Amino acid sequence: MGDRFDVIRDPEGVVPMEQADDVDAAGRLGGLIAGLVAWTLMAVLAGRRGHVRRRQGKTESLLLSL
């Protein structure tokens, strides 16, 4: 994060394809794992919240009460 990069276009095909494999796969994998953990945590917390609300007898929708 915070790195600057230049977008290079090569419509004539001058740049050799050997440079196309220079991709930061570790950074993309880290982002994928972080996103997966975040979505899993949100789903678990939302399920727990619904479970607690049902146990307390609050069956109305939260959207309708806003």
Backbone as CSV, one residue per row, in Angstrom:
resi,resn,N_x,N_y,N_z,CA_x,CA_y,CA_z,C_x,C_y,C_z
1,MET,0.833,-1.161,0.000,0.000,0.000,0.000,0.885,1.233,0.000
2,GLY,0.413,2.241,-0.670,1.175,3.464,-0.733,2.214,3.484,-1.837
3,ASP,2.403,2.374,-2.532,3.365,2.343,-3.625,2.748,2.994,-4.856
4,ARG,3.588,3.610,-5.631,3.140,4.200,-6.885,3.535,3.276,-8.020
5,PHE,2.699,3.211,-9.015,3.034,2.412,-10.182,2.527,3.135,-11.422
6,ASP,3.160,2.839,-12.522,2.797,3.441,-13.796,2.086,2.404,-14.647
7,VAL,1.020,2.833,-15.276,0.304,1.961,-16.196,0.948,2.121,-17.564
8,ILE,1.418,1.022,-18.102,2.101,1.045,-19.394,1.239,0.297,-20.398
9,ARG,1.005,0.928,-21.510,0.244,0.275,-22.577,1.199,-0.052,-23.713
10,ASP,0.973,-1.191,-24.304,1.854,-1.640,-25.378,1.004,-2.184,-26.525
11,PRO,0.318,-1.308,-27.261,-0.550,-1.809,-28.330,0.218,-2.432,-29.495
12,GLU,1.485,-2.054,-29.676,2.260,-2.625,-30.783,2.929,-3.935,-30.411
13,GLY,2.936,-4.297,-29.150,3.554,-5.556,-28.727,5.066,-5.491,-28.679
14,VAL,5.629,-4.364,-28.277,7.071,-4.179,-28.253,7.700,-4.831,-27.023
15,VAL,7.018,-4.812,-25.888,7.564,-5.368,-24.647,7.481,-6.892,-24.710
16,PRO,8.587,-7.589,-24.424,8.558,-9.053,-24.489,7.670,-9.655,-23.398
17,MET,7.105,-10.812,-23.671,6.186,-11.466,-22.746,6.877,-12.037,-21.516
18,GLU,8.198,-12.111,-21.494,8.895,-12.637,-20.319,8.627,-11.775,-19.092
19,GLN,8.367,-10.496,-19.283,8.130,-9.589,-18.164,6.700,-9.685,-17.631
20,ALA,5.849,-10.415,-18.295,4.453,-10.508,-17.880,4.276,-11.339,-16.619
21,ASP,5.261,-12.142,-16.241,5.111,-12.983,-15.051,5.598,-12.295,-13.780
22,ASP,5.985,-11.028,-13.848,6.421,-10.283,-12.663,5.198,-9.728,-11.933
23,VAL,4.516,-10.586,-11.196,3.306,-10.207,-10.469,3.541,-10.474,-8.995
24,ASP,3.076,-9.578,-8.142,3.215,-9.744,-6.697,2.125,-10.694,-6.205
25,ALA,2.360,-11.987,-6.355,1.364,-12.981,-5.958,1.200,-13.049,-4.449
26,ALA,2.242,-12.775,-3.692,2.138,-12.836,-2.230,1.192,-11.757,-1.715
27,GLY,1.255,-10.582,-2.279,0.361,-9.505,-1.872,-1.085,-9.809,-2.203
28,ARG,-1.320,-10.411,-3.341,-2.686,-10.759,-3.730,-3.218,-11.891,-2.872
29,LEU,-2.365,-12.835,-2.516,-2.790,-13.936,-1.655,-3.116,-13.417,-0.259
30,GLY,-2.315,-12.487,0.232,-2.586,-11.896,1.545,-3.923,-11.173,1.574
31,GLY,-4.234,-10.455,0.513,-5.522,-9.766,0.422,-6.686,-10.733,0.363
32,LEU,-6.493,-11.827,-0.352,-7.536,-12.848,-0.439,-7.803,-13.474,0.921
33,ILE,-6.747,-13.792,1.638,-6.898,-14.404,2.961,-7.547,-13.420,3.931
34,ALA,-7.133,-12.164,3.894,-7.724,-11.157,4.783,-9.210,-10.970,4.488
35,GLY,-9.575,-10.946,3.228,-10.986,-10.815,2.862,-11.803,-12.013,3.300
36,LEU,-11.245,-13.193,3.144,-11.940,-14.409,3.564,-12.164,-14.417,5.071
37,VAL,-11.154,-14.030,5.823,-11.282,-13.981,7.286,-12.321,-12.937,7.689
38,ALA,-12.297,-11.777,7.048,-13.242,-10.708,7.393,-14.684,-11.125,7.116
39,TRP,-14.938,-11.718,5.946,-16.300,-12.144,5.616,-16.769,-13.266,6.528
40,THR,-15.884,-14.181,6.864,-16.252,-15.265,7.771,-16.599,-14.717,9.148
41,LEU,-15.801,-13.792,9.642,-16.064,-13.194,10.948,-17.388,-12.429,10.945
42,MET,-17.661,-11.683,9.884,-18.930,-10.953,9.813,-20.122,-11.903,9.787
43,ALA,-20.012,-13.011,9.064,-21.110,-13.974,9.006,-21.353,-14.612,10.366
44,VAL,-20.290,-14.957,11.075,-20.432,-15.558,12.405,-21.054,-14.560,13.374
45,LEU,-20.600,-13.315,13.348,-21.159,-12.302,14.246,-22.622,-12.003,13.925
46,ALA,-22.974,-11.965,12.658,-24.370,-11.724,12.285,-25.252,-12.888,12.726
47,GLY,-24.770,-14.102,12.578,-25.528,-15.262,13.040,-25.708,-15.252,14.539
48,ARG,-24.677,-14.892,15.248,-24.761,-14.813,16.718,-25.745,-13.735,17.142
49,ARG,-25.706,-12.606,16.449,-26.637,-11.523,16.779,-28.081,-11.966,16.557
50,GLY,-28.349,-12.646,15.473,-29.696,-13.151,15.214,-30.119,-14.179,16.245
51,HIS,-29.204,-15.028,16.637,-29.495,-16.046,17.651,-29.855,-15.389,18.979
52,VAL,-29.084,-14.392,19.381,-29.344,-13.702,20.653,-30.676,-12.960,20.590
53,ARG,-30.974,-12.313,19.467,-32.247,-11.595,19.341,-33.426,-12.549,19.407
54,ARG,-33.322,-13.715,18.801,-34.415,-14.688,18.869,-34.605,-15.213,20.281
55,ARG,-33.517,-15.431,21.011,-33.623,-15.908,22.394,-34.261,-14.870,23.295
56,GLN,-34.077,-13.593,22.969,-34.687,-12.523,23.762,-36.131,-12.255,23.349
57,GLY,-36.599,-12.942,22.311,-37.977,-12.774,21.860,-38.184,-11.620,20.904
58,LYS,-37.118,-11.052,20.399,-37.230,-9.941,19.447,-37.260,-10.527,18.043
59,THR,-38.460,-10.679,17.505,-38.579,-11.318,16.198,-38.797,-10.316,15.074
60,GLU,-38.996,-9.018,15.412,-39.197,-8.026,14.361,-37.890,-7.815,13.596
61,SER,-38.024,-7.388,12.384,-36.851,-7.102,11.567,-36.197,-5.809,12.027
62,LEU,-34.884,-5.788,12.018,-34.174,-4.557,12.358,-34.394,-3.484,11.300
63,LEU,-34.603,-3.881,10.068,-34.799,-2.905,8.999,-36.114,-2.159,9.170
64,LEU,-37.141,-2.849,9.673,-38.435,-2.204,9.850,-38.449,-1.275,11.055
65,SER,-37.545,-1.475,11.990,-37.537,-0.646,13.190,-36.716,0.626,13.023
66,LEU,-36.038,0.784,11.913,-35.214,1.990,11.718,-36.035,3.166,11.347
